[in-house]
Amino acid sequence: MNPTAPPPLPPAALVLSGVTKRYGDFTAVNELSLTVPSGCIFGFLGPNGAGKTTTLRMILEIIQPTSGTITLLGTGSALELRNRIGYLPEEKGLYKKMKAWSVISYFATLKGLSRSAAKARAFQLLERYGLKDFAEARTEALSKGMGQKVQVLAAIAHDPEFVILDEPFSGLDPVNQSVMEDIITDLRSRGRTVVFSTHVMAHAERLCDRLAIIAGGRKLFDGTPEEARRTLPGRVRLQVAEPISAATLQSLPGIATLVATADNRWEIEINEGADPQGLLEGCFNRGIRLRSFQFVEPTLHDVFLNLVGPEAREAAFR
């Protein structure tokens, strides 16, 4: 066995091969292929209208693909796996007159739990995620954030192996967004596979083991967050102690482009593979006095904007 070989990926929980969905002349999803390993958090990222929800609904067999194949948990039919799947749809909604615990319990019974086990599970989840005091409240009396948490807990009350969350952070305040992240990471810690869609890169940055970026129904990237960030060169922000020409800076090693801003500050894009330490040493060797020097790694936000282009302006970033 080669000791330097990377560890093998775990078995695939989900495989899409050449999946396409057309509505007449409109192609919502175009030749989409990707693999989601078991036990990971997988982010499905893209601007509004990218094809995220359509893809998630095809995975669940709510709608059928025009062509291509989908394999979920080793089988070709999600309908055969109802009790092993949890799903939070994009369109949120609860039975307004039901109590919070009874909503969760009801959905758990639909997935095979006995009434007593479902009720116990409901109260356990409500306590774990800060809603114990609202267990007896009717859902119409809950805030939007609390109501959405109840709906997520209803989706996972039967302890599914595979969970799909369509825009789970939409409309949540920062506190409830944090709770939602806790729910997702708790699922992964118990070996569950979570696929969630979003157009907010901050959540993907914090949560995802792997991710796919799509726009216009096409996949633009598929891999780890680190692999995504490596698709862009890094940047250096520096401030010199006295005015300097662009030509002088351009002669330093590793510089691809540079732009002057205010107060003797420069935004510099370095070449792929270039070491920012070499640029810093070059400044010292040539007697360039610096007030500040900061290396800025690309973020998923930067990658998203670069890949999606003008369509990214439709996305809401936080």
FENKA-V601989 format. One record per residue. RES is the residue in three letters. SS is DSSP state (hx for helix, st for strand, lp for the rest). PSI is psi as a letter, one per 30 degrees, with the letter a starting at -180 (999 if undefined). OMEGA is omega in whole degrees, 0 to 359 (none if undefined). Layout:
# FENKA-V601989
{{RES | SS | PSI | OMEGA} {RES | SS | PSI | OMEGA}}
This chain:
# FENKA-V601989
{{MET | lp | k | 181} {ASN | lp | j | 184} {PRO | lp | f | 181} {THR | lp | f | 181} {ALA | lp | k | 178} {PRO | lp | l | 179} {PRO | lp | k | 181} {PRO | lp | k | 175} {LEU | lp | k | 176} {PRO | lp | l | 180} {PRO | lp | l | 182} {ALA | st | k | 172} {ALA | st | f | 183} {LEU | st | k | 176} {VAL | st | k | 172} {LEU | st | k | 181} {SER | st | j | 176} {GLY | st | h | 185} {VAL | st | k | 180} {THR | st | k | 174} {LYS | st | k | 178} {ARG | st | k | 171} {TYR | st | j | 186} {GLY | lp | b | 180} {ASP | lp | f | 183} {PHE | st | k | 178} {THR | st | j | 182} {ALA | st | e | 178} {VAL | st | k | 190} {ASN | st | j | 172} {GLU | st | h | 183} {LEU | st | k | 176} {SER | st | k | 176} {LEU | st | l | 180} {THR | st | k | 178} {VAL | st | j | 179} {PRO | st | l | 178} {SER | lp | k | 173} {GLY | lp | g | 181} {CYS | lp | l | 170} {ILE | st | k | 184} {PHE | st | k | 179} {GLY | st | k | 179} {PHE | st | j | 193} {LEU | st | k | 177} {GLY | lp | l | 177} {PRO | lp | l | 176} {ASN | lp | k | 180} {GLY | lp | g | 183} {ALA | lp | f | 183} {GLY | lp | g | 183} {LYS | hx | e | 183} {THR | hx | e | 177} {THR | hx | e | 180} {THR | hx | e | 180} {LEU | hx | e | 179} {ARG | hx | e | 175} {MET | hx | e | 178} {ILE | hx | e | 183} {LEU | lp | f | 182} {GLU | lp | g | 171} {ILE | lp | e | 170} {ILE | lp | l | 182} {GLN | lp | k | 175} {PRO | lp | l | 174} {THR | lp | e | 177} {SER | st | l | 181} {GLY | st | l | 182} {THR | st | l | 178} {ILE | st | k | 176} {THR | st | k | 183} {LEU | st | k | 181} {LEU | lp | h | 175} {GLY | lp | g | 180} {THR | st | l | 182} {GLY | lp | g | 183} {SER | lp | j | 176} {ALA | hx | f | 182} {LEU | hx | f | 178} {GLU | hx | f | 187} {LEU | hx | g | 187} {ARG | hx | e | 186} {ASN | hx | f | 179} {ARG | hx | g | 184} {ILE | st | k | 170} {GLY | st | k | 186} {TYR | st | k | 170} {LEU | st | j | 182} {PRO | lp | l | 178} {GLU | lp | e | 179} {GLU | lp | j | 184} {LYS | lp | k | 178} {GLY | lp | k | 180} {LEU | lp | l | 172} {TYR | lp | j | 193} {LYS | lp | e | 185} {LYS | lp | f | 181} {MET | lp | k | 176} {LYS | st | l | 184} {ALA | hx | e | 182} {TRP | hx | e | 184} {SER | hx | e | 176} {VAL | hx | e | 180} {ILE | hx | e | 180} {SER | hx | e | 182} {TYR | hx | e | 181} {PHE | hx | e | 177} {ALA | hx | e | 179} {THR | hx | e | 177} {LEU | hx | f | 181} {LYS | lp | g | 169} {GLY | lp | f | 179} {LEU | lp | k | 174} {SER | lp | l | 182} {ARG | hx | e | 181} {SER | hx | e | 179} {ALA | hx | e | 180} {ALA | hx | e | 179} {LYS | hx | e | 179} {ALA | hx | e | 179} {ARG | hx | e | 180} {ALA | hx | e | 181} {PHE | hx | e | 178} {GLN | hx | e | 180} {LEU | hx | e | 180} {LEU | hx | e | 179} {GLU | hx | e | 184} {ARG | hx | e | 185} {TYR | lp | g | 168} {GLY | lp | g | 181} {LEU | lp | g | 183} {LYS | hx | e | 183} {ASP | hx | f | 181} {PHE | hx | g | 183} {ALA | lp | e | 183} {GLU | lp | g | 181} {ALA | lp | k | 173} {ARG | st | k | 185} {THR | hx | f | 179} {GLU | hx | f | 180} {ALA | hx | f | 182} {LEU | lp | l | 172} {SER | lp | l | 180} {LYS | hx | e | 181} {GLY | hx | e | 179} {MET | hx | e | 178} {GLY | hx | e | 180} {GLN | hx | e | 176} {LYS | hx | e | 177} {VAL | hx | e | 181} {GLN | hx | e | 176} {VAL | hx | e | 180} {LEU | hx | e | 176} {ALA | hx | e | 181} {ALA | hx | f | 184} {ILE | hx | g | 185} {ALA | lp | f | 181} {HIS | lp | g | 177} {ASP | lp | h | 183} {PRO | lp | l | 177} {GLU | lp | e | 186} {PHE | st | k | 185} {VAL | st | k | 175} {ILE | st | k | 180} {LEU | st | j | 183} {ASP | st | j | 182} {GLU | lp | h | 184} {PRO | lp | f | 183} {PHE | lp | f | 185} {SER | lp | k | 175} {GLY | lp | g | 182} {LEU | lp | k | 174} {ASP | lp | l | 184} {PRO | hx | e | 180} {VAL | hx | e | 181} {ASN | hx | f | 173} {GLN | hx | e | 179} {SER | hx | e | 178} {VAL | hx | e | 179} {MET | hx | e | 177} {GLU | hx | e | 178} {ASP | hx | e | 179} {ILE | hx | e | 182} {ILE | hx | e | 181} {THR | hx | e | 175} {ASP | hx | e | 178} {LEU | hx | e | 179} {ARG | hx | e | 182} {SER | hx | f | 178} {ARG | lp | g | 174} {GLY | lp | g | 179} {ARG | lp | l | 177} {THR | st | k | 181} {VAL | st | k | 172} {VAL | st | k | 177} {PHE | st | k | 179} {SER | st | k | 178} {THR | st | l | 168} {HIS | lp | g | 178} {VAL | lp | j | 189} {MET | hx | f | 183} {ALA | hx | e | 180} {HIS | hx | e | 179} {ALA | hx | e | 180} {GLU | hx | e | 184} {ARG | hx | e | 194} {LEU | hx | e | 198} {CYS | lp | k | 166} {ASP | lp | e | 176} {ARG | st | l | 181} {LEU | st | l | 172} {ALA | st | k | 175} {ILE | st | k | 178} {ILE | st | l | 174} {ALA | st | k | 181} {GLY | lp | g | 179} {GLY | lp | f | 182} {ARG | st | k | 176} {LYS | st | k | 178} {LEU | st | f | 179} {PHE | st | k | 177} {ASP | st | j | 181} {GLY | st | a | 180} {THR | lp | l | 175} {PRO | hx | e | 179} {GLU | hx | e | 177} {GLU | hx | e | 178} {ALA | hx | e | 181} {ARG | hx | f | 180} {ARG | lp | f | 177} {THR | lp | f | 180} {LEU | lp | k | 175} {PRO | lp | l | 176} {GLY | lp | l | 179} {ARG | st | l | 175} {VAL | st | k | 173} {ARG | st | k | 178} {LEU | st | l | 175} {GLN | st | k | 180} {VAL | st | l | 183} {ALA | lp | f | 181} {GLU | lp | l | 184} {PRO | lp | k | 181} {ILE | lp | l | 182} {SER | lp | l | 177} {ALA | hx | e | 181} {ALA | hx | e | 180} {THR | hx | e | 179} {LEU | hx | e | 183} {GLN | hx | f | 180} {SER | lp | f | 179} {LEU | lp | l | 184} {PRO | lp | k | 169} {GLY | lp | g | 185} {ILE | st | k | 176} {ALA | st | e | 178} {THR | st | l | 175} {LEU | st | k | 180} {VAL | st | k | 177} {ALA | st | k | 174} {THR | lp | b | 182} {ALA | lp | l | 172} {ASP | lp | h | 178} {ASN | lp | h | 178} {ARG | st | k | 181} {TRP | st | k | 172} {GLU | st | j | 187} {ILE | st | k | 172} {GLU | st | k | 183} {ILE | st | l | 180} {ASN | lp | l | 176} {GLU | lp | k | 180} {GLY | lp | f | 181} {ALA | lp | k | 180} {ASP | lp | j | 179} {PRO | hx | f | 177} {GLN | hx | e | 178} {GLY | hx | e | 177} {LEU | hx | e | 179} {LEU | hx | e | 178} {GLU | hx | e | 178} {GLY | hx | e | 178} {CYS | hx | e | 180} {PHE | hx | e | 183} {ASN | hx | f | 182} {ARG | lp | g | 174} {GLY | lp | g | 178} {ILE | lp | j | 182} {ARG | lp | k | 184} {LEU | st | k | 170} {ARG | st | e | 179} {SER | st | l | 178} {PHE | st | j | 183} {GLN | st | k | 174} {PHE | st | k | 183} {VAL | st | j | 177} {GLU | lp | k | 176} {PRO | lp | k | 175} {THR | lp | l | 174} {LEU | hx | e | 175} {HIS | hx | e | 179} {ASP | hx | e | 180} {VAL | hx | e | 181} {PHE | hx | e | 180} {LEU | hx | e | 181} {ASN | hx | e | 183} {LEU | hx | e | 187} {VAL | hx | e | 178} {GLY | hx | b | 184} {PRO | hx | e | 181} {GLU | hx | f | 182} {ALA | hx | f | 180} {ARG | hx | f | 178} {GLU | hx | f | 184} {ALA | lp | k | 177} {ALA | lp | k | 181} {PHE | lp | k | 176} {ARG | lp | 999 | none}}
